[in-house]
């Protein structure tokens, strides 16, 4: 009895320790499996919902249009119905220039390839990609915002997430390893809080559809369908939009940094490549609302920054023997500010006046 008791006790203790050990081992395994399952589920959701258009497919609505990918796709389709001989490039401030009017004035079938927050890096990269697609334009109408060379005018997420454009800007062809790394970077970026919020917003819009503010035609022309409807019904908050826009621009111009050497180089390289390709380059500086110009004139720092940016653009044009039309002041083209959407976005009537002005020798 005295011999058996410790043996029984040891056996039970051993079994108990083995059972406890299995419990300790199983917890980290379960934890890792749970985390892995959650990660796979989240990344699958990121890919399927795709709120910014970073990944293939359009099962859910975009929170805002990925205009770089969208315009390249629209242009590819537009080219299939006839050769494109004219291009319009710029930021959202040139999206209202009508390709049809340009065609009437020049005879060139034209596409508006302007993108949101477009800068010199976009223009150079998109020009190279367009050439790679077999499109050889006769004319490139290039709209330059006066601040487009500012050091704080960095490439957008839409640009950075587009491997085709970033590779074109670098002058490289991505290999398999580069493509895999690019996708991993996108998934890493999707872990930011605003991305989670916009996934939820995209799903909400899918469940409760609404008319998008921005609609693009086959030729790339922008239609502000919601805002135009509000204008027709007398409900568009024009003064509120104008004031908010003025404040944003003044705040930005007061702290803007010097000209970016990289962006200047991108713009000059585009000039070089269009000359090489015998493409007529039409340069012009986009307008500002008279109220914004008046506000700028009252802020010495903002005034000095605008002056320096403008001088850089004029210097580049002169260096390469190009004309550039400065339409910063709407009086330069006979504009009317009453129909503007805000302090930098004009309506169709001013877009038509601008088009005729820049294409008139």
Secondary structure, 3 states (H helix, E strand, C coil): CHHHHHHHHHHHHHHHHHHHHHHHHHHHHHHHHHHHHHHHHHHHHHHHHCCCCCCCCCCCCCCCCCHHHHHHHHHHHHHHCCCCCEEEECCHHHCCCCHHHHHHHHCCCEEECCCCCCCHHHHHHHHHHHHHCCCCCCEEEEEECCCCCECCCCCCHHHHCCHHHHHHHHCCCCCHHHHHHHHHHHHHHCCCHHHHHHHHHHHHHHHCCCCCCCEECCCCCEECHHHHHHHHHCCCCHHHHHHHHHHHHHHHHHHCCCECHHHHHHHHHHHHHHHHCCCEEEEEECCECHHHHHHHHCCHHHHHHHHHHHHHHHHHHHHCCCCEEECCEHHHCCCCHHHCCCCCCCCHHHHHHHHHHHCCC
